[in-house]
């Protein structure tokens, strides 16, 4: 991916901004456009991967509900979504491939972060529960672009004190006591930036305040990764998987009515 890709994306967003505002202006004159701002908690998974566990992160953004009919609207906007995964394993392994068993322990820690710009393209159905209470269901697709991220891991291998000194030297040459690696999440040699997939959610509104949640699944894989990174580095599991992003999010926000009733 070219280093100029973010600028291409920004130029594309700018080219779409004026038509969107024009549509909003036309609809505002005829019906009620709703602008919402929100923030919340992101809980992502990487499907097929057994190393990285979900860690809570965040999402913030805005969206517009453009009315199409009495109880229907089209939703779009922009969200900045940070996804984070990590692991901290401590493994005892009694054999090391020699004639005599050799005790060893391996402490492994890793983290993976990815920050995306996401654009929702959804239909929204509104169910009135009272004069000031509404329930909204939304469904459609989202498009995501990876802006930045970091990945790193560290492994520390300790041999038992009973290991023969001559064996210890050979073993430590094959498996260094401390191994570390750092890299950027997105790039030609790492993970893919683009995501697209289904997105569904629900919100409960009380006047201008609302709470809700949603689920997203990327049909595009981030890329190939070890099924278990720790075991892969220890040469005990060579299986690899195509990992996909699957996210659950909870949020709260405020809405503003831009048109007339």
C-alpha positions in Angstrom: 0.0 0.0 0.0 1.4 3.4 -1.0 2.3 5.9 1.7 0.0 8.3 -0.1 -3.1 6.1 0.4 -4.4 8.1 3.4 -4.3 11.2 1.2 -6.2 9.5 -1.6 -8.8 8.5 1.0 -9.1 12.0 2.4 -9.5 13.5 -1.1 -12.2 10.9 -1.8 -14.0 11.9 1.4 -13.8 15.6 0.4 -15.3 14.9 -3.0 -18.2 13.1 -1.4 -18.7 15.7 1.3 -20.3 18.4 -0.8 -22.9 16.0 -2.5 -23.8 14.7 1.0 -24.2 18.2 2.4 -26.4 19.1 -0.6 -28.6 16.1 0.0 -28.8 16.9 3.7 -29.8 20.5 2.9 -32.6 19.4 0.5 -33.9 16.9 3.1 -33.6 19.3 5.9 -36.0 21.6 4.1 -38.6 18.8 3.7 -38.1 16.5 6.7 -36.1 16.0 9.8 -32.5 15.0 9.5 -30.9 13.7 12.6 -27.2 14.3 13.5 -25.7 12.1 16.2 -22.4 12.1 18.1 -21.4 9.1 20.1 -18.5 7.3 21.8 -18.2 3.8 23.2 -16.4 0.6 24.0 -15.0 -1.7 21.3 -14.5 -5.4 21.9 -12.9 -7.1 18.9 -12.0 -10.7 18.0 -9.8 -12.2 15.4 -11.6 -15.3 14.1 -9.5 -18.5 13.9 -6.7 -17.1 16.0 -6.0 -18.6 19.4 -3.2 -16.3 20.6 -4.7 -12.8 20.7 -7.4 -12.2 23.2 -9.8 -9.2 22.9 -9.0 -6.1 24.9 -11.4 -3.3 25.4 -10.7 -0.2 23.4 -12.8 2.7 22.0 -14.7 4.2 19.1 -15.9 7.8 18.5 -17.8 9.4 15.7 -20.8 11.0 14.1 -23.6 9.8 11.9 -26.5 11.3 9.9 -30.0 9.7 9.6 -31.5 10.9 6.3 -35.3 10.4 6.2 -36.7 8.3 3.4 -40.2 7.5 4.8 -42.2 8.0 8.0 -40.3 5.3 9.9 -37.3 4.7 7.7 -34.0 6.5 7.2 -30.6 6.0 5.6 -27.6 6.3 7.9 -24.0 7.3 7.0 -21.2 9.1 8.8 -17.7 8.4 10.1 -16.2 6.5 13.0 -12.7 6.3 14.4 -12.4 2.8 15.8 -9.4 1.5 17.8 -9.1 -2.3 18.0 -6.7 -4.0 20.4 -5.7 -7.5 21.2 -3.1 -9.0 23.5 -1.8 -12.1 25.2 0.3 -13.0 28.2 1.2 -16.7 28.4 3.4 -18.7 30.8 4.1 -22.2 29.6 6.0 -25.1 31.2 7.4 -27.6 28.7 9.2 -30.7 30.1 10.8 -31.9 26.8 13.2 -30.1 24.6 14.1 -32.7 21.9 17.1 -34.3 23.6 17.6 -37.9 24.7 17.0 -36.8 28.3 14.1 -34.5 29.2 15.0 -30.9 29.8 12.8 -28.6 31.8 12.1 -25.2 30.4 9.6 -22.4 30.9 8.5 -19.9 28.3 7.0 -16.5 29.1 5.4 -14.9 26.1 3.6 -11.5 25.8 2.2 -9.9 22.7 0.0 -7.0 21.6 -1.6 -5.9 18.4 -3.4 -2.6 17.8 -5.2 -1.2 14.7 -7.0 2.1 14.3 -9.6 2.3 11.5 -11.7 5.0 9.9 -15.1 3.4 9.3 -18.1 4.6 7.2 -21.5 3.0 7.8 -24.1 2.6 5.0 -27.3 1.4 6.7 -31.0 1.4 6.8 -32.7 2.5 10.0 -36.2 1.5 11.2 -37.8 3.5 14.0 -40.3 2.1 16.5 -42.0 4.7 18.6 -42.5 3.5 22.2 -44.0 6.8 23.5 -43.8 10.5 23.0 -40.1 10.8 23.9 -39.0 7.2 23.7 -37.9 5.5 20.5 -36.3 2.2 19.5 -34.2 2.1 16.4 -32.9 -1.0 14.5 -30.2 -0.5 11.9 -28.6 -2.9 9.4 -26.4 -2.7 6.4 -22.7 -2.6 5.6 -19.6 -0.8 6.8 -16.4 0.1 5.0 -13.2 0.4 7.0 -9.6 1.7 6.3 -6.7 1.0 8.6 -5.0 4.3 9.5 -2.3 3.1 11.9 -1.3 0.4 14.4 1.5 -1.4 16.1 2.4 -5.1 16.8 5.0 -6.5 19.1 5.9 -9.7 21.0 8.5 -10.7 23.5 9.5 -14.3 24.5 11.7 -15.3 27.5 12.9 -18.9 27.7 14.4 -20.2 31.0 16.1 -23.6 31.3 16.1 -25.4 34.6 19.3 -25.3 36.7 19.7 -29.1 36.3 20.5 -28.8 32.6 24.0 -30.0 31.7 26.2 -26.9 31.0 27.3 -28.3 27.6 23.6 -28.8 26.6 22.7 -25.3 28.0 25.1 -23.6 25.5 23.7 -25.5 22.6 20.1 -25.0 23.6 20.5 -21.2 24.2 22.1 -20.9 20.8 19.0 -22.5 19.2 16.5 -20.7 21.5 17.8 -17.3 22.7 16.8 -16.5 26.2 15.1 -13.3 25.1 13.5 -12.7 21.7 11.6 -9.5 20.7 9.9 -8.2 17.6 8.2 -4.8 16.8 6.5 -3.7 13.6 3.7 -1.6 12.1 0.3 -3.4 11.9 -0.4 -2.3 8.3 2.0 -2.7 5.4 3.0 -4.8 2.4 4.6 -7.5 4.7 1.9 -7.4 7.5 -1.8 -6.9 7.5 -4.3 -5.4 5.0 -5.9 -2.0 5.6 -9.3 -2.4 4.0 -12.4 -4.0 5.6 -16.0 -4.3 4.4 -18.8 -6.4 5.8 -22.2 -6.6 7.4 -23.1 -4.4 10.4 -26.2 -4.5 12.6 -27.2 -2.7 15.7 -30.0 -1.2 17.9 -30.4 2.0 19.9 -32.8 3.1 22.6 -33.5 6.9 22.5 -34.8 9.1 25.3 -35.4 12.5 23.8 -31.9 13.6 22.7 -29.9 10.9 24.6 -29.4 7.3 23.4 -27.6 4.1 24.2 -27.1 1.1 22.0 -24.7 -1.5 20.6 -23.8 -3.3 17.4 -21.9 -6.1 15.7 -19.6 -6.0 12.7 -17.9 -8.7 10.7 -15.3 -8.1 8.0 -15.7 -10.2 4.9 -12.1 -9.3 4.0 -9.4 -11.0 6.0 -6.7 -9.0 7.7 -4.2 -11.6 6.3 -2.6 -14.9 7.2 -1.3 -15.3 10.7 -0.3 -18.2 12.9 -3.2 -20.0 14.6 -1.2 -19.7 17.9 1.7 -17.3 17.7 3.5 -18.6 20.8 3.4 -22.2 19.7 4.5 -21.1 16.2 7.6 -19.4 17.6 8.3 -22.5 19.7 8.0 -24.7 16.6 5.2 -26.8 18.2 2.3 -25.6 15.9 2.8 -24.5 12.3 -0.9 -24.0 11.5 -1.9 -20.7 10.0 -5.4 -19.1 9.5 -7.0 -16.3 7.6 -8.1 -14.0 10.4 -11.2 -11.8 10.1 -12.2 -8.9 12.3 -15.4 -9.5 14.4 -16.4 -6.8 16.8 -19.0 -6.1 19.4 -19.5 -2.5 20.5 -21.5 -0.6 23.1 -22.0 3.2 22.9 -23.9 6.2 24.1 -24.5 9.5 22.4 -26.5 12.6 21.7 -28.7 13.5 18.7 -29.7 16.8 17.2 -32.7 17.4 14.9 -31.7 19.5 11.9 -35.1 19.7 10.1 -38.6 20.6 11.1 -41.1 18.3 12.7 
